[in-house]
Amino acid sequence: MGAEHERPRAFAGRHRQHSSLLRLAESSNPGTLRGTGRSAAYRILEAWEELASALLGHARQYEVVEIVPTPFGRNFVVEGALPAPDGRSPKVRVIWFIAKNAETATLATAYPLDI
């Protein structure tokens, strides 16, 4: 984050990780989860801790490109490459949310920029 932005603490909870991991997998490789049954989805979900670590590292490594005020707090938009277990590093946009009167950011969403 730039000098004009104070770096917030971040937290990526399990529920958000599952949702974001499935969204990233499907949008990066359309059809990945279709017709493969639940076992493929469960294998992806098993890596949620690895994704959480990668997303937190992403937040530390890249600058905030935009801060969007909302009635409930602020969204911090961070863009950059996110290392994946398969060796790829897709460019992603990760949005962290800090509620009013809170100090810790929570993961709002993450999605690839180059499809």
C-alpha positions, 0 to 999 in steps of 0.5 A: 500500500502506498504512503498515503494509505495505512496498511490495515490488518487483514483476515481471510475467513474459511467461508470466504476462502471457499467461495473465492477459491471456487470462483477463481478456479471456475473463472480461470478455467471455465468448465472446471467444476461443471460435470466433475461432481463434488469430489473436484470441488472438495479437492479445491476446498481443501486448499483454503488455508493455502489460498488464505496465505496467498491472499494475505501475502498478496495484500502485503506485497501490492499497493492499494489501487483504490479505496471505495467508501461505502455506508458500512465502511471502506473497500480496499482494492488490491491488484497483482499476481497471485501464486497458485499451487499449480505454478501459475500466477494469475493477475487478480483483484482482491477486495478487502473490507474494513467496517466502520469502527473496525481495524481489521480488514476482511476478505470481500471477494477475489477474482482474476483480471485476465481471463 
